Amino acid sequence: MKKHGLVYSMVALLAVLLPACTADDDLAPAVKPAEGLTITLETPGVLSRATTEPGSNDLNENTISQAQLLIFNSEGTRTPDGYRSFEFTDGKTEAVIATGDWKNNIQLFDQGAGAAYDIYVVANAHGGSISLKDVRTLDGLLNAVDEDVDVWKMKNAKIENEPEYTGKRFAMSGVNDKFVPNSVDDEYTISVQMERLAAKVEVNITFSDEFNEKFTPIGFYSSLRNYATRGLWRSDKEVNLKNTDRGIAGNEADDPMVAALEKNSEAGTAKLVLYTYPTNWGGDVLQETFVLLNMPGYYKKQEGAQSEYKGSNYYKIPVRLGDVTAHQLNRNTIYRVNVTIDRMGQPQVDKPVELKPAYEVISWTTVTIDVDGGNLNYLELLKEEIIMKNIDESLEQYFTSSSPVTASITEVYYYDKYGAKQTIPRNNYDRYGISASPESGNFGNLTIKSNIPTNNGIRYIKVTVTNGQELSKEFTVKQYPLEYIVTVPGWYSYRTDFRSTYEEKGTGKVSDNYFSSKVYYEGDRWNDEGIYTYRWPIYGPGPSLGTYSGSQSNNNMYFVRITKTSDKYVLSVPAVDEYGYTDDSPENNQLVAPAFMIASQLGTVYPQSFPSAKEHCKQYAEKSIAGEVYEDWRLPTEAELEIIDRYQNTNGSVIDEVLARRYYWAASGTAYVTMNGDQGSASNAYIRCIRTVKANEPIVEDKE
């Protein structure tokens, strides 16, 4: 009889499976029956944006050694004989499920040959909380997980003080749903496409030319931080698994690290390969999955200098599509990260230098279009938003269309130092290198180009894609420089020890010898817009506005994010002592918080002593126009003051003047001298407080 194949098409993200199979001892192993139902596990042909990506045979990514089959009826109950277990060896491709009149086997298909059944297959199981043989319902399969504590290791992984890891196998799953026995021939093979439960993280390392001259590595050792050891068998129910149930591991300082798959110490290149089950850390950066790299070696600061051995040299490599909003790693997906190292890391394992200058994550996907001969008109874009982090070209946008497409830039803009939207004229697009160009044909990549912004602001690019049948879709590009600033308008200031605020209108102390509470007032027929002092008389109405503050009238706080350590400072959160003051040590004063806020000129004070300055920042508070209250301010480090001063004196910068005077107190007790200010002295200096931005704060890093 004619043989047919029933193929279930799944949206796969990665090429999988070239299996070898034979039946186990329970089943007829060899002879294809004249009447019978068999199964084969197939390799899905997976299309990437421009090429295909097969799994690596050398890393066991395509090997199936064992599989289990479960058959469920329309009520979601496993049929009486709806469980099979197979062992695969010797290059065989098929296993027998049943022989004879299998269609009418009520133990196998208990609702009859005309009913529909869901056939699930899982392969290379490691174990979990539920034995698959004991799963009796489809809902039971929903809660079944595979657990592999060694999921992060590649085949033959070399780990210090451990034997070479040889037990690598990848858990996989697939489904053929709505299978109707009577709809097929008596001799029939069910074909099931499989997908891996794990995600693959591949990091390709290169050195910059300058760094390659200074540093000679002796090894590349890596581990995944916050990887998952448990994954659901059913991919369609992945969203039901909480991150707390994923068996998050790799978060201890002494966790083992694996040697690179490939390395060339002389050229300064390496390839790292790691794996995890799906993770989803939401907005909790403390649970973010990332690669920790230790690269020991010999460092020479300059030509002719003595090389120094660096046994601990740690880096953090994010795996999040270059987008801080992308907070998950999906199954059956390759995350390929290309990173260039241009500086030394940190000796402390818990304070690695985060590498962001040039990395790319490539997600693999398939697009299936059912063409039935009709007059089709469709246009699909892979993403609604593209994030460009310190890169001038992106290939992240993929399109598929019923006809060739064109792309046009409809709007380019940024927000200036006052928080006002500034549109870049169309005739200046060439000046900024801004363009959008799709590949020819009905599918492919769409290339976005734009010179990296030099004003410390985020650039927004609106792109419209239109096909030949006039169907259009729009997406947004957000381009971030390495260091960027966002305006946060302030409303009023106070001190926490004054017991009154502008809104509360109490009778508590609102000023001392150095500081008066202030408010940004939008103006009326009696008063101009600007910053005013405010106070409440003990008797009588209040509050009342005081004297206009004069030249220091900038009510904007500024949110600053820095992603790159320089030779002048170290990117790390400055320490605070037991009294709540910024630590005054020389080492601490060379640190710069990766994300911090600068108080507005609502916090302007008279010059004062260093002890008074420390206490002022500890007590200072400011409320934004958006309604957020910030009460955790501190004196800035010397390095932070230097950065602020540089920003405010950069031509075209999106930060306005915040350091208007000559001398400002640093946490070290030394007065920092600004570039262009006046007034104050080394012993009686001014103050501008800053605060470290914590994870998950309701700070909008961009305006949209």
Secondary structure, DSSP 8 states (H G I E B T S, - for coil): ----EEE-----SS----------TTS--S---SSEEEEEEE----B-SSSB----TTTTTT---EEEEEEE-TTSBEEEEEEEEEE--TT---EEEEESSGGG-TTTSTT-TTS-EEEEEEES----SS-GGG--BHHHHHT-EEE-TTTT--TTB-BTTS--B------EEEEEEEE-GGGS-SEEEEEEE-EESSEEEEEEEEE-HHHHHHEEES--EEEEESEESEEES-GGGGGGS-GGGS-EE--STT---EE-SEEETTTTEEEEEEEEB-EE-TT-GGG--EEEEE--EEE-SSTTS--EEES--EEEEE-STT-TT--EE-TT-EEEEEEEE-S--BSSTTS-EE--TT--------------SS----EEES-SEEEEES-SEEEEEEEEESS-EEEEEEEEEEE-TTS-EEE--GGGTTTTT-EEEE-SSSEEEEEEE----SSSS-EEEEEEEEETT--EEEEEEEEE-SEEEEEEEEEEEEETTS---TTT--SS--B-SS-B-EEEE---SSS-SEEEEEE--SSSS--EEEEE-TT----EEEEEEE----SS-EES---B-TTSSB---TTGGGEE-SEEEE--GGG----B-HHHHHHHHHHEEEEETTS-EE---B---HHHHHHHHHHHTSTT-S------BSEEE-TTS-EEE-SS-B---SSSBB---EEE--TT-S--SS--
